[in-house]
Amino acid sequence: MKNQQVVRDRLYSLLGDLPIRHRSISASTTSTVERDGYVLESLILDLNGIEPVPACFAKPIGARGKLPLIIFHHSHGSKYALGKDELIDGNPGILLEEPYAIALTRAGYAVLCIDAWCFGERSHTSELDTFKAFLWQGISLWGMMMYDALRALDYAHMRSDVDTARIGTMGMSMGCTVAWWLAALDERIKVCADMCCLVDYQTLLETKRLSKHGIYYYVPGILKHFNSSDILGLIAPRPHLACVGEHDQGSPIEGVEKIDKHLRQLYAQADAPQAWQLRRYDCGHQEIPPMRGEILDFLKHWM
């Protein structure tokens, strides 16, 4: 909707003096291997003109034609060396044992994941140093993370094996927030499913839990214009599943309830009440088996 796009543009402007949005993208494949029922491409993408972005693309062995795609965003957890390999190797203690590369390709999806700034093959500079350097240039680290996520979506549209009408996004923790911001900023994301970072910014302030999130998370001036519900509302009426742990210290449950109330109203007004789903679990900041089942079922239903 036109009014939503005006709000999206305002939100994007708060991220700082980002690179040109529609610069050309180049990609090179460094390896292609078969493993665990899928073909894995290792890629180097030129998304931002500043530094190369390593990525991986997985699809079922023997797949033909255009496939629905999930853009997967890795978590933080101070595991800077892990990055995109979370998709392939998992993340013990945070995610279930079976990596999402296996679970998603077995379900018939292609999957794309990039190393975020300061992670994986991009962990050559610390998060704090990167945050400070960008701040001097009038850019937020979160803004550059979102820029790369948006450009990864642009890259997905360049691939002949992706059904661009069926692109979803998902992630855990930091990856959760990247997922719902990406869906909010770009209507080309048709479905969003996320875990363990549905955070109401104002509630986070009131409960004095800012330290539960890394420095990457903070955008200068955001609360002058937006709370989380405003950003999340830009996804409506597209399908969105949020899975939260009721004992997750980084996502105060009272804030989750505020968001849920707001989104239930928006989706009802859009005559799409079933497209917004909140699932609460008796756990903390971790994926548990019912979450995995809910996410795969939600994607199957809406993709």
Number of C-alpha atoms within 10 A of each C-alpha: 7 7 8 16 15 11 18 16 11 13 18 16 12 17 23 19 16 19 15 10 12 10 12 13 15 12 15 12 14 11 10 14 10 13 14 13 16 22 19 23 19 16 20 17 23 21 26 20 13 8 11 17 22 24 23 23 23 28 28 24 16 8 15 9 8 15 21 18 28 29 24 27 28 28 26 19 13 11 13 20 16 21 27 24 21 23 28 18 15 20 21 12 10 17 20 16 13 14 17 20 30 22 15 21 22 16 12 17 27 27 28 25 25 27 27 27 26 23 24 21 20 18 17 12 11 13 19 13 11 15 20 14 14 18 15 9 11 14 21 26 26 22 22 22 19 23 21 23 24 20 21 22 21 16 18 21 16 13 11 11 17 21 16 20 14 18 24 27 27 27 24 25 26 21 22 26 23 27 29 30 21 23 28 25 23 16 16 17 25 20 25 30 26 28 27 28 27 28 23 21 20 14 20 20 10 11 12 10 15 16 9 12 18 14 14 20 15 17 16 14 10 14 11 7 11 15 16 21 20 16 18 19 20 24 26 24 20 20 25 27 22 24 24 29 25 19 15 18 17 21 26 23 20 15 21 22 15 15 21 18 12 14 25 20 13 18 20 15 12 13 11 15 17 13 19 21 16 17 14 15 15 10 14 17 21 18 22 16 10 11 21 17 10 16 19 14 12 19 22 12 9 15 17
